[in-house]
């Protein structure tokens, strides 16, 4: 609760420091403070109940939980017609989300959970490969579990009667019992497909109720961003032309929504090819320390500024701000021939940033692409405002650290 108090106080301190003459009155500030504290307290309780699984699911519950509770606080203030500082309330919300998201990442990164695993199904093997957890094999119903934080078992498996009774006892004693397949997904942020009929998505199409407003919001945000960033575009384009000969904008055919090809726009970060050269598979792959990358191009890639012209693709409806990375046509054809279900990633619009980009970065080898594809499947399975919000937060960290750049 200490950090909740900090999140409620910080906006008040900021207002006093930066707006010392904005005297809103004692009660206005007091109502906003206590409203913030209530929103934070209820948000913590809701987050603990929504995100029952450790890992990504727990972290992704932070934003929706605080959004709901602060929304209720706003509604109560409006209904009671109380004077309050909306800026203090909004500031407390932002502070709470930031503090608890960073705090969870730090705590989860340090704390090693001890989880018992019933070794009677294939998903248990996938669990044992996950690092950062002390896995304990459960070989007998009489085995002691007093030191364990949770139990993982395939809840859909046909288990012996003695094990079914023992698992019920675990739950009755207050020990969390996790479905092993779901636990793998939450700890890794990946979904592995073997058969499309067994995806547990319920449908192969993501929810249209979210896809349509997301697409509209993407285009509105792209139009605003394009106007605001136009001066930056001009400066970067001039610097690219000075740094190396060739056009400032790089164009390449990539595969997009529903498998349709489109031309993507990026700031050029590589030296141009000699006249007559054909772009094959090798030329389309960007490798670590690629000699073709210019000195300015290296900075543009690490800062992700080279991606900004894709705002034009978002405005044209070909891309989204958030989604799977669009691959070059020649690479997409190669991956489709080597990896089952690769085309399924085209069921949503490709994005400038995305879950796979922030979790694994840029990859090119088939096995690495297969691994990255599982992150795309996780995003599609959890396609919602909440995972998009989580990606936005992590993208800001990625931009600051330069993670995944080639």
N, C-alpha and C positions, 0 to 999 in steps of 0.2 A: 504493500500500500504506500510505502515511502515514495516510490517512483511515480505513483499516481498523484501524490501530493505535489511532487516536483512539476509534473506536467500541467497541473492546475495553476500553479504559482508563476511559472515562467512567462506566460502571456501578460500577466499583470506587471511583472518587473519590466518586461519589454516596453509596455505602454508608458510606464513612468519614465524610463530612460529616453525613449525616442519621441514620445509625445507628452512632454511634461506639462504643457498648457491645455491638454485635452481633459479637462476636469469633468467627469461624467457623474460625479456624486458617489457617496458611500454605498447606498443601497443598490445602485446600478452595478457597481463592481462586485458587491457582496453576492447579489443574485447570480451573476455570471460565474463567480468562483464556486459557490455551492452547487450550481447546476453542472459545472464542469466536473466537480468531484463526484457527484452522483452518476454522471454519464460514464466516467472512468471506472468507478467501482462496479457498476452493472455490466460494463463492457468486459471487464476482467472475468466476471462470472460467466457471461455468455460465451466468451472465447474458449474457456475451459470446457464448456459443454459441447460447443460446435466442433472444435478440433480435438476429437478423442484420440486420434492416432498421432504418434510422434512424427516429426519430420515436416514435410511440406504442408500436410493437411492442418497441422497445428498452427503453423505460421500463416497460412492463408486465411485462417479464421479470425485473425486480429483485425483486419480492415473492415470486414462486414459486421463484426460484433460491435466495434466502436461506432460505426456508421449508424447502426440501428439504435443504439442507446442514446447517442447524441441527437439523433433525429427525434426521438421521443421527448428529450429535454426541450428541444426547440418547440415542439408541438405544445407541450405543457405551458411554456412561457407565453405562447401566442394565445392559447385558450384562456389563461388567467389574466391576460393583458398586463403582464409585469414588465417593467422597464429593466432591460439588461443590456450588457455590451456584447453584441454579436461577434465583434472582433476578438474579444477575450475567449468567447466560447469556441470560435473557429480555431483560434490559436491553440487552445487546450486540446482540441481534437487532433490537430496536426502533431503536437508534441507527444500526445499519448500514443498515437500510432507509431511514430518514429521511435520513441523510447522503448516501447514494448516489442516492436519488431527487432530492433538491434539487440535488445536485452535477451530475447528468446534465442536469437542466433548465437549469442555469446554463451548463454547457459547450456544450450543443447550441444554446442561445439565442445564444451568442457566436460559435461556430465556424461558418464558412460552408464547406459542402462544395462541391466542384466535381464535377459528375456529367455524364458524356457521355450524350446521348440519341440513339438511332437514330430519325430522323424518318421512319418508314415506317408509322406506325399512329396511330389517333385518340387513344389514351391518351397519346401524347407531347405532344399539345396541352394536355391537362390538367396534365401535369407542368410545362410551361413557365409556367403561370399561378401556380405555388406560389412564394411569396416566401421569402427566406432561403437559397436555394440558387443557386449559379452554374451555370447550365445551359449546356452546350456541345453544339451540334448536330454529330452524326457524319454526314458526307456521303460519306465514302469509307473503304473498309477499310484503306487505307494511312495514314489520318490519325493523327498522333501523339497519344498519350494519357498521356504521362509525368506531366503535371501533374494528372491526374484522380484523384479518390478512389474512383470507382465508375462503372459503366456501367449504363444503364437501357434495356431492350429488351423488346418483347413476345415472350416465349419460346414463345408458342403460334402465332405468325405463321409463314407460309410464306416464309422468307427465302431470298435467293439463296445459292448454295453458298459464294461467297467470303465473305459475311457470316457464315455459320454457322461457317466455319473460323476467322474472325477472332475471333468471340465465344468459341470454344473456347480460342483463344490467350490471350484476356483472363483467363479463369478459371485457366488453367495458370500464368500469370505472377503469380497471387495477387491480382488486381484483382477486387473483388466485382462480380458481374453480377446486377442486380436485375430481377425481372419488373416491368415498368412499371406494370401495374394494381395489383399488390400494393404497390408503392412509393408510389403515389398514396394508397392507403388508410392506410398507416402514417404518412405525413407529414401528412395532413390529419385522420385519425381519422374519415373519412367513407366510406360505400359508396354509390355511385350505381347505381340499378337502371334498366335499360331493358326487360328482359324477365325475368319471374320464372324462366323456364326456364334463364336464363344467369347466375344469381346466384352460382354456385360455392359455395353453402351446403351442397350435397350433399342437403339436405332442407329443406323450407320450415318445419319445426318445430324449435325449439331443443331441445337434449338434455334429455329428461325425467329422466335420471339426476341432473342438477343441479337442474332446476326443482323437483322434489318436496322434496328436503331444504332447498333455499333457502326455499321456501314455509313449511315447518315452522319453520325458524330465524327467519324473519320474524315469525311469530306469537308465538313464545316471547319474542323480544326486545321485541316490542310490548307484551306483557303486563307485562314487567318495567319497561319505560320508562314505561308509563302510571301505574304505582304510584309510581315515583320522581318523576315530573314533575307529579303531581297538585297539589301545593302551588303550583307555578309557574303551572299552568293557572288556578287560582283567583285568584291575584294579577293575572295578565294580563287575565282576564275582568272583574275589578272596575275596572281602569284603563281598559279600553275603554268600559265603561258610563259612567264619569266623563267621559271625553274627548269622547264624542258620543252622542246618543240612538240607541237601537236595540239589537238583540241582540248578545251578545258573540261568538256563533258564526255564521259565514257558511255557508250551505248552497247547493249548486248541483249540478244534474244534469250528470254528465260521462260520457264513454264509456270503458269499462275493458276488462278482459281478455275476449278473444274477441268484442269489439264490444258487450258488454252494458252498458247504462246503470246508473249507481249514483249515490248522493248523496255528495258529498265534503264534509268538514268542515274549516273553516279559521277562524282568528281573523279577525273582521271588521276590515278596514283602510280601508274606504270609508264614506262617508255613505250612509245608506239611501235608496232611491228613494221618490219621492212615491207615495202610495196610487193604485193603478190603472195605474201605468206598466208596460208590457210589456218584458221583457228580450229584445231582438233582437240581431242580430249586433254592432251598434255598441256596445250597452250591455255585451256580454260581453267586449269587447276592452279591455284595460288599456293605455293609451298612456303614453309618457314624460311625466313631470310631470303626470299626470292630476289634474285639479282635484278629483276626488271623493275622493282619498286624504286621510285625516286626518293631523294632525301625529304622533300616536302610530303610526298605520298606516304611515307612511313608515319609522319605526324598525323596526317589526315585520317589514316586507318586506325591508329591508336586512340584518337579522340572521337572517332566515328563521324567526323565532319563529312567524310566522303560519301556517307549514306544520305545526306540531307536532300540532294536533288530527287530522291525517290518520293519526296512529298508531292511531286508532279504526278507520279504514278498513283498515289493515294487519291489525289484530286480527280484523276481520270477514272477512278473506281477499279483499277487493276490490282491495287494492293491495299493493305491496311497498315495502321501504325504498328499493330501487334499481330504476329502470326508466324507460321513456319518460314524459313528462309527460302526465297525463290532461287532455284538452281538453273544454271545455264542449260540450254536445250540438249547439248551434246552430253553433258554430265547426267542430266535427268534420264535420258534414254539408256545410258550405261547402268545407272543405279536400278532402273526398272527391270532390266534384264537379269540383274544379280540378286535383288532383294524382293522377296514376296511382300505384297501389300504396300509397296513404296508409293504407288499412285494414290493411295487413300489420303495422304497428307494434303492433296489438292482439294479436299472437300471444304476447306476454309481458305480465305484469301491469304496470300503470303504477306509477311510483315517486314517492316524496317527493323524491328526488334522482335524477340520472341523467347519462349521458354527454352528451346534448345540452344539458342544463341547465347543466353546468359548462363546456362548450366554447363555447356561443353565448349562453346566457342566455335571457330571455323575449322572444319575437317574436310578431308578429301578422299582418304582411303576408304574402300568399300566397307570394311569392318567398323571403322569409326563412324561412317555414315549410317550403318545399321544401328549402332548404339545411339546416335543422335536422333534417328527416326523414332526410337522409343520415347524420347522426350516430346517429339511432335505429337505422338499418339496420346501422351498424358495431357497435353494442352487441349487436344480435340475432345478428349473424354470429359475434361473439366471446363469446357468452353463457357466462360461466364465473366461478368464484370469483376468478380473477386480475384480470379487468377490474373486477369489483365492488370488490375491494380498492383498485385504483387510483382508482376513483371516490370511495371513502371518503376517501382522502388528499386528493384535489383538492377535495372538498366542504368539508373543513376550511379550506382556503385560500380558497375561495369565500365561506364564512361570514365569515371575518375581513376580506375585502376588499369584500364587498357586491356582487361582480360579477353582472351580469345582472338586478338588481332593478329593478322599474318603480315 
